[in-house]
């Protein structure tokens, strides 16, 4: 009998471990919720809520499984994560328990939580941990999501090569899973990266792939959204016919979809091709957009539109509305930067704590020294961030003042200013024609002053025309425009000669550049010189010994340094072209529509 009892006991122990360490089997509802979570999270949500009352009956493993599914469903329903406490508890359990697939999932959602908390280093760390434990798992959908999330984070940090590589891996797992629905999104994300690095052909190719997949499987909303993005890319490339084709295709699906990007792009194109009534129609449809960035763009376009209609009162009104929106955006941006700094500081604190725990067995003095050193490092980093933020704000304020001065000077040299003076002259002429002897002498004086002002402006404009003509016919100008010739080598003395010519022609041009951004590097300064003399991007790259994408990236970064906001390489070109130019009499938008496109 004792031998039989021992045998039965061994059988029971073996059975216990054969049950995958589970105290109880998972309730059928949890399995049902897991199958619904990826495809129909809205249906899974009420099932989870009904099961909440039974949590007291669950053992620890069942409870953790429920919490993981709860977090997963929230994530799938785009509920923003605000705390890492729950996912840390879940992850700690599965790290101890040893369920690989659930540990893989918990690492993934740990990354998602930290992404929502704006802690990119921690998010990437846990996404990588998910890949490390994946092994030969067949959870292809989850793996593709991990790679896709990493690709997006790299994209946001401007690490474009890594972003493309991650998105391509995500696409591979989408294909293995046969998930065409998500594959179209991955193709779109790859297109966005190529668009950001100015590889337009590749961007068009991937946008088209994304659109074809979405159309083939009947994802109407997604097809329309991708068509809008493709249309905007064609607009940037100056291919307006193709842009209109994509955008009007997008318009076919307008029910229940955010149409502001489509309307905004259509309005922008119509503005560029000078069809003002059509531009007005589509731009006004975006005025009630809740997106601040959309409204900022719309106010800018409408101000340009009313400039062209010579309705300066309305143009100024939209400029002021745009300034109000920009102030709001600037405040939000400042808050986001502070939040990111705080997030990074918290990350440093966590790392410090980890090091402290790892060194628990060290001698007390060494441990204290390490803690103090790391704390001092974290504090120094924090103070450095705060100092840099303050300096950045001060620099942006100075640059903004310089830009405002430049805009005012440009206006005082423009046809608009002359036309305004002429309008005043006409008004004075009307008053002088009337019999008001007591005021006629004063009116005559005012009229003469306005006439002198206009004559001075015309004189300065004529003088500037002559100077610019001399510049374009100078040897140094011709040398920089003859870089395709084999014997043309740009030397240091050539750059000095170009600087002198530009400073003479454009009233100390170099100093004005430093007023816009005092920390301008030598390569950035030379890029501005080349922009000013209308050197094409291809030739810029040859002269500077860099690639075209590198030159475009430098132009984009310099615009952000000057303006304190993201912009395109072309926007920098327009800013530099307008700088102290007495002959620039058209608006920014007119220049953009009519000049040769050398964007990328």
C-alpha positions in Angstrom: 0.0 0.0 0.0 2.7 2.5 0.8 4.3 1.8 -2.5 0.9 2.4 -4.3 0.4 5.7 -2.4 3.9 6.9 -3.4 3.1 6.0 -7.0 -0.2 7.9 -7.0 1.5 10.9 -5.5 4.2 10.9 -8.3 1.4 10.7 -10.9 -0.4 13.7 -9.4 2.8 15.7 -9.2 3.6 14.9 -12.9 0.0 15.8 -13.9 0.4 19.1 -12.1 3.5 20.1 -14.0 2.1 18.7 -17.3 -0.7 21.3 -17.0 1.7 24.1 -17.9 1.8 25.3 -14.3 -1.8 26.4 -14.4 -3.7 26.3 -11.2 -7.0 26.4 -13.2 -7.7 26.3 -16.9 -8.4 29.6 -18.6 -12.2 30.4 -18.7 -13.5 29.9 -22.3 -14.5 33.6 -22.3 -10.9 34.7 -22.1 -10.0 32.6 -25.1 -12.9 34.1 -27.0 -11.7 37.6 -26.0 -8.2 36.8 -27.2 -9.5 35.7 -30.6 -11.6 38.9 -30.9 -9.0 41.4 -29.6 -7.0 41.7 -32.8 -9.9 42.0 -35.2 -12.9 43.2 -33.3 -11.8 44.9 -30.0 -15.2 46.6 -29.8 -16.9 43.2 -29.3 -14.2 42.1 -26.9 -14.6 45.1 -24.6 -18.1 44.2 -23.2 -17.1 40.6 -22.7 -14.1 41.8 -20.6 -16.3 44.1 -18.6 -18.8 41.3 -17.8 -16.0 39.1 -16.6 -14.6 41.7 -14.2 -17.1 40.6 -11.5 -15.6 37.1 -11.5 -12.0 38.2 -10.9 -12.1 37.2 -7.3 -12.5 33.6 -8.4 -9.4 33.8 -10.6 -6.0 32.5 -9.6 -2.9 34.7 -10.2 -2.2 33.4 -13.7 -5.8 33.8 -14.8 -5.8 37.3 -13.3 -2.6 38.3 -15.2 -4.0 36.9 -18.4 -7.2 39.0 -17.9 -5.1 42.1 -17.2 -3.0 41.5 -20.3 -6.1 41.1 -22.5 -7.7 44.2 -20.9 -4.6 46.2 -21.8 -4.5 44.7 -25.3 -8.1 45.6 -26.0 -7.6 49.2 -24.8 -4.6 49.5 -27.0 -6.5 48.2 -30.1 -9.2 50.7 -29.4 -6.6 53.5 -29.3 -7.0 54.3 -25.6 -3.9 56.2 -24.6 -1.8 54.6 -22.0 -1.1 56.9 -19.0 0.8 54.6 -16.6 3.3 51.8 -16.7 2.3 50.2 -13.3 -0.1 47.5 -14.7 2.2 46.4 -17.6 5.2 46.2 -15.3 3.3 43.9 -13.0 2.2 41.7 -15.9 5.7 41.6 -17.4 7.3 40.7 -14.1 4.9 37.8 -13.7 5.6 36.3 -17.1 9.3 36.8 -16.8 9.1 34.5 -13.7 6.4 32.2 -15.0 8.1 31.5 -18.3 5.3 31.6 -20.8 7.3 32.8 -23.9 4.4 33.9 -26.1 2.7 35.9 -23.3 6.1 37.3 -22.3 6.6 38.3 -25.9 3.2 40.1 -25.8 3.9 41.8 -22.5 7.2 43.2 -23.8 5.3 44.5 -26.9 2.7 46.2 -24.8 5.4 47.5 -22.5 6.9 49.2 -25.6 3.4 50.6 -26.5 2.9 52.0 -23.1 6.3 53.8 -23.1 5.6 55.1 -26.6 2.5 56.7 -25.3 4.5 58.1 -22.3 6.9 59.7 -24.8 9.8 57.6 -23.6 11.2 56.4 -26.9 14.4 54.8 -25.4 12.4 52.6 -23.1 9.9 51.8 -25.9 12.6 50.7 -28.3 14.3 48.7 -25.5 11.2 46.6 -24.8 10.3 46.2 -28.5 13.8 44.7 -28.9 13.3 42.5 -25.9 10.2 41.2 -27.6 12.2 40.2 -30.6 14.9 38.6 -28.4 12.4 36.2 -26.8 10.4 35.6 -30.0 12.6 32.7 -31.2 10.6 30.5 -33.7 7.2 31.7 -32.6 4.5 31.8 -35.3 2.8 34.9 -33.9 3.5 36.7 -37.2 0.9 39.4 -36.6 2.5 40.4 -33.2 6.0 40.3 -34.7 5.0 42.5 -37.6 3.5 45.0 -35.1 6.7 45.1 -33.1 8.7 45.9 -36.3 6.2 48.4 -37.4 6.3 50.2 -34.0 10.0 50.3 -34.1 10.0 51.7 -37.6 7.6 54.5 -36.6 9.8 55.4 -33.6 12.9 55.5 -35.8 11.0 57.6 -38.3 10.0 60.1 -35.6 13.7 60.4 -34.6 14.8 60.9 -38.2 16.7 57.6 -38.3 15.4 56.9 -41.7 17.5 53.9 -42.7 16.5 52.0 -39.6 12.9 53.0 -40.1 12.8 51.6 -43.6 14.5 48.3 -42.5 12.0 47.9 -39.6 9.0 48.5 -41.9 10.3 46.1 -44.5 10.6 43.4 -41.8 7.0 44.2 -40.7 5.9 43.8 -44.3 7.5 40.3 -44.5 5.6 39.1 -41.5 2.4 40.6 -42.8 2.9 38.5 -46.0 3.6 35.4 -43.9 0.4 36.0 -42.0 -1.5 36.8 -45.2 -2.6 40.1 -43.6 -3.4 42.3 -46.6 -5.4 44.6 -44.5 -2.4 45.7 -42.4 0.1 45.3 -45.3 -1.4 48.4 -47.0 -0.6 50.4 -43.9 3.0 49.2 -43.8 3.5 50.1 -47.5 2.1 53.5 -46.8 4.5 54.0 -43.8 7.5 53.0 -46.1 6.3 55.6 -48.6 6.2 58.3 -45.9 9.8 57.6 -45.0 10.9 57.8 -48.6 9.0 61.0 -49.0 10.8 62.4 -45.9 14.2 61.7 -47.4 13.1 63.1 -50.8 13.2 59.8 -52.7 10.1 60.6 -54.6 10.2 57.7 -57.1 10.3 55.2 -54.3 7.7 57.1 -52.3 5.3 57.1 -55.3 5.9 53.3 -55.8 5.1 52.4 -52.3 2.1 54.8 -52.1 0.8 53.1 -55.2 1.3 49.6 -53.8 -0.5 50.7 -50.6 -3.4 52.1 -52.6 -3.7 49.1 -54.9 -3.9 46.7 -51.9 -6.5 48.8 -50.1 -8.6 49.1 -53.3 -8.3 45.3 -54.1 -9.6 44.2 -50.6 -12.3 46.9 -50.5 -10.8 49.2 -47.8 -12.5 52.3 -49.3 -11.6 54.8 -46.5 -8.0 53.7 -46.5 -7.7 53.8 -50.3 -9.1 57.4 -50.2 -6.7 58.5 -47.5 -3.6 57.0 -49.3 -4.8 58.6 -52.5 -4.8 62.0 -50.8 -1.2 61.5 -49.6 -0.1 60.4 -53.1 -1.8 63.5 -54.5 0.0 65.7 -52.1 3.3 64.1 -53.1 2.5 64.7 -56.8 1.8 68.3 -55.9 5.2 68.7 -54.3 6.7 67.2 -57.4 4.8 69.8 -59.6 2.8 67.0 -61.3 -0.5 68.8 -60.9 -2.5 66.5 -63.4 -1.6 63.4 -61.5 -2.2 65.2 -58.2 -5.8 66.2 -59.3 -6.4 62.6 -60.5 -5.5 61.2 -57.1 -7.4 63.8 -55.1 -10.6 63.6 -57.2 -10.4 59.8 -56.8 -10.1 60.4 -53.0 -13.2 62.7 -53.1 -15.4 59.7 -54.3 -15.4 58.6 -50.6 -16.2 61.5 -48.4 -18.8 59.9 -46.1 -17.6 59.5 -42.5 -14.0 60.3 -43.4 -11.7 63.2 -42.4 -11.7 65.3 -45.6 -9.6 68.2 -44.4 -6.3 66.9 -45.8 -8.0 66.4 -49.2 -9.6 69.8 -49.3 -6.5 71.5 -48.0 -4.3 69.9 -50.7 -6.8 70.7 -53.5 -7.0 74.3 -52.3 -3.2 74.6 -52.2 -2.9 73.3 -55.8 -5.7 75.6 -57.1 -3.8 78.5 -55.4 -0.6 77.5 -57.1 -2.2 77.4 -60.5 -4.0 80.7 -59.8 -7.6 79.3 -59.9 -8.6 81.5 -57.0 -12.3 80.8 -56.9 -11.7 77.0 -56.7 -8.9 77.5 -54.1 -11.3 79.7 -52.0 -14.0 77.0 -52.2 -11.8 74.1 -50.9 -9.8 76.2 -48.4 -12.9 77.5 -46.7 -14.1 74.0 -46.2 -11.2 73.4 -43.8 -11.8 76.4 -41.6 -13.6 74.4 -39.0 -10.9 71.7 -38.7 -10.0 70.9 -35.1 -6.4 70.3 -36.2 -4.3 73.4 -35.4 -1.7 72.5 -38.0 -4.3 72.3 -40.7 -5.8 75.6 -39.7 -2.3 77.2 -39.7 -1.8 76.1 -43.3 -5.3 77.2 -44.3 -4.8 80.7 -42.9 -1.5 81.1 -44.7 -3.1 80.0 -48.0 -6.1 82.3 -47.6 -3.9 85.3 -46.8 -2.0 84.6 -50.0 -5.2 84.2 -51.9 -6.5 87.6 -50.7 -3.2 89.2 -51.5 -3.7 88.1 -55.1 -7.2 89.5 -55.1 -5.6 92.8 -53.8 -7.9 92.6 -50.7 -5.2 93.4 -48.2 -7.6 93.9 -45.3 -8.7 90.2 -45.5 -5.1 89.1 -46.2 -4.0 90.8 -43.0 -6.9 89.3 -41.0 -5.9 85.8 -42.0 -2.2 86.5 -41.2 -3.3 87.5 -37.7 -5.4 84.4 -37.3 -2.4 82.4 -38.4 -0.2 84.1 -35.8 -2.7 83.2 -33.1 -2.7 79.5 -34.1 1.1 79.5 -34.3 1.3 80.9 -30.8 -0.9 78.1 -29.6 1.1 75.5 -31.4 4.3 77.0 -30.0 2.9 76.7 -26.5 2.0 73.1 -27.1 5.4 72.3 -28.6 7.1 73.9 -25.6 5.0 71.7 -23.3 5.8 68.6 -25.3 9.5 69.4 -25.1 9.3 69.8 -21.3 7.4 66.5 -21.1 10.0 64.7 -23.2 12.7 66.1 -20.9 10.9 64.9 -17.8 10.4 61.5 -19.5 14.1 61.3 -20.2 15.0 62.3 -16.6 12.7 59.6 -15.3 14.4 57.2 -17.6 17.7 58.2 -16.1 16.4 57.7 -12.6 15.2 54.2 -13.5 18.6 53.4 -14.9 20.2 54.7 -11.7 18.0 52.6 -9.6 18.8 49.5 -11.6 22.5 50.1 -11.2 22.0 50.6 -7.5 20.2 47.3 -7.1 22.8 45.4 -9.1 25.5 46.8 -6.9 23.7 45.9 -3.6 26.5 43.5 -2.6 29.2 46.1 -3.1 30.8 47.9 -0.3 28.6 50.7 1.2 31.0 53.5 0.3 31.3 52.5 -3.3 27.5 52.1 -3.6 26.9 55.6 -2.1 29.5 57.1 -4.4 27.8 55.5 -7.5 24.4 56.7 -6.4 25.6 60.3 -5.8 27.5 60.3 -9.1 24.6 59.1 -11.1 22.2 61.4 -9.3 24.6 64.3 -10.1 24.7 63.2 -13.7 21.0 63.1 -13.9 20.7 66.5 -12.3 23.3 67.9 -14.6 21.5 66.5 -17.6 18.3 68.0 -16.5 19.8 71.4 -15.8 21.5 71.2 -19.2 18.2 70.5 -20.9 16.6 73.4 -19.1 19.4 75.7 -20.0 19.4 74.6 -23.6 15.6 75.1 -23.8 15.9 78.6 -22.4 18.7 79.5 -24.9 16.6 78.0 -27.7 13.6 80.2 -26.7 15.8 83.3 -26.6 17.4 82.5 -30.0 14.0 81.8 -31.6 12.7 85.1 -30.2 15.7 87.0 -31.7 15.2 85.2 -35.0 11.5 86.0 -35.0 12.3 89.7 -34.5 14.8 89.6 -37.3 12.3 87.9 -39.6 9.7 90.5 -38.7 12.1 93.3 -39.5 13.0 91.7 -42.8 9.3 91.3 -43.7 8.6 94.9 -42.9 11.6 96.1 -45.0 10.4 93.8 -47.9 7.0 95.3 -47.7 8.3 98.8 -47.8 10.2 97.9 -51.0 7.3 96.1 -52.6 4.7 97.1 -55.2 2.0 96.7 -52.5 3.6 99.5 -50.5 4.0 101.7 -53.6 0.4 100.9 -54.6 -0.8 101.9 -51.1 1.0 105.2 -51.4 -0.5 105.7 -54.8 -3.9 105.1 -53.3 -3.2 107.8 -50.7 -2.0 110.1 -53.5 -5.3 109.6 -55.4 -7.2 110.3 -52.2 -5.2 113.5 -51.6 -5.8 114.6 -55.2 -9.5 114.3 -54.7 -9.3 116.4 -51.5 -7.2 119.0 -53.3 -9.7 119.3 -56.1 -12.2 120.6 -53.5 -12.2 124.2 -52.2 -10.5 123.9 -48.8 -8.0 126.7 -48.7 -7.2 126.3 -45.1 -6.1 122.7 -45.5 -4.7 122.7 -49.1 -1.2 123.6 -48.1 -0.9 120.8 -45.6 -2.4 118.3 -48.1 0.1 119.5 -50.7 3.0 118.8 -48.3 1.6 115.3 -47.6 1.2 114.6 -51.3 4.8 115.7 -52.0 6.1 113.5 -49.2 4.4 110.5 -50.6 5.6 111.2 -54.1 9.2 111.5 -52.8 8.8 108.2 -50.9 7.7 106.4 -54.1 10.5 108.0 -56.1 13.0 106.8 -53.5 11.6 103.3 -53.5 11.8 103.3 -57.3 15.4 104.6 -57.2 16.4 101.9 -54.7 14.7 99.3 -56.8 16.5 100.5 -60.0 19.8 100.5 -58.1 19.2 97.0 -56.9 18.3 95.8 -60.4 21.6 97.1 -61.7 23.5 95.5 -58.8 21.8 92.1 -59.4 22.5 92.4 -63.1 26.2 93.1 -62.4 26.2 90.0 -60.0 24.7 87.7 -62.7 27.3 88.8 -65.3 30.2 88.6 -62.9 33.0 86.0 -63.3 32.4 84.5 -59.9 28.7 84.0 -60.6 29.5 82.3 -63.9 32.1 80.1 -62.2 29.6 78.7 -59.7 27.1 78.1 -62.5 29.7 76.2 -64.6 30.5 73.3 -62.2 29.8 70.7 -65.0 32.9 71.8 -66.8 35.9 69.6 -66.0 38.3 72.4 -65.2 36.0 74.2 -62.8 37.2 73.7 -59.2 35.7 75.8 -56.4 38.5 77.0 -54.1 38.4 78.9 -50.8 39.2 82.2 -52.5 36.1 81.7 -54.8 33.8 81.4 -51.7 35.4 84.6 -50.4 34.8 86.4 -53.7 31.2 85.2 -53.8 30.6 86.4 -50.3 31.9 89.9 -51.1 29.7 90.1 -54.2 26.6 89.0 -52.3 27.3 91.4 -49.4 27.7 94.3 -51.9 24.5 93.4 -53.9 22.2 92.6 -51.0 23.3 95.0 -48.3 25.6 93.0 -46.1 23.9 89.6 -46.9 26.2 87.5 -44.7 25.4 89.6 -41.6 21.7 89.3 -42.2 22.0 85.5 -42.3 23.8 85.5 -38.9 21.0 87.8 -37.6 18.5 85.1 -38.6 20.6 82.3 -36.9 23.8 83.2 -35.1 25.0 79.6 -34.9 25.1 79.1 -38.6 27.9 76.7 -39.7 30.2 77.2 -42.6 28.4 74.6 -44.7 25.0 76.1 -43.9 26.3 79.6 -44.8 27.6 78.3 -48.2 24.3 76.5 -48.9 22.6 79.9 -48.4 25.0 81.6 -50.8 24.2 78.9 -53.4 20.5 79.3 -52.9 20.8 83.1 -53.3 22.5 82.7 -56.7 19.9 80.1 -57.8 22.3 77.1 -58.0 20.3 73.9 -58.6 20.3 71.2 -55.9 22.2 68.8 -58.1 25.0 71.3 -58.7 24.9 72.2 -55.0 25.7 68.6 -54.1 28.7 68.6 -56.6 30.1 71.9 -55.3 29.8 70.9 -51.7 30.9 67.3 -52.2 27.7 65.9 -50.7 24.7 63.8 -51.8 21.5 65.5 -52.9 19.6 64.0 -49.9 22.3 65.3 -47.6 21.9 68.8 -49.0 18.1 68.6 -48.8 18.3 67.5 -45.2 20.7 70.3 -44.4 18.3 72.8 -45.9 15.4 71.3 -43.9 17.3 71.4 -40.6 18.5 75.0 -41.2 14.9 76.1 -41.9 13.9 74.7 -38.5 16.8 76.4 -36.8 15.8 79.8 -38.2 12.0 79.5 -37.9 11.8 77.2 -34.9 9.3 74.9 -36.7 9.4 72.1 -39.2 9.5 73.0 -42.9 10.6 71.8 -46.3 13.9 72.5 -48.1 12.0 74.6 -50.6 10.7 76.8 -47.8 14.3 77.6 -46.8 15.0 78.4 -50.5 12.1 80.9 -50.5 13.2 82.5 -47.2 16.8 83.0 -48.5 15.7 84.2 -51.9 13.5 86.8 -50.3 16.2 88.0 -47.9 17.0 91.7 -48.7 16.0 91.4 -52.3 14.7 94.6 -53.7 13.5 93.0 -56.9 11.4 90.2 -55.3 8.0 91.6 -55.9 5.8 88.5 -56.1 4.4 86.7 -53.1 6.0 83.4 -51.8 3.3 81.3 -53.4 3.7 82.9 -56.8 7.4 82.3 -56.7 6.8 78.6 -55.8 4.3 78.1 -58.6 6.3 79.7 -61.3 10.0 78.8 -60.5 11.7 75.7 -61.8 11.3 72.9 -59.4 14.7 71.9 -58.1 13.4 70.6 -54.8 15.0 67.2 -54.6 
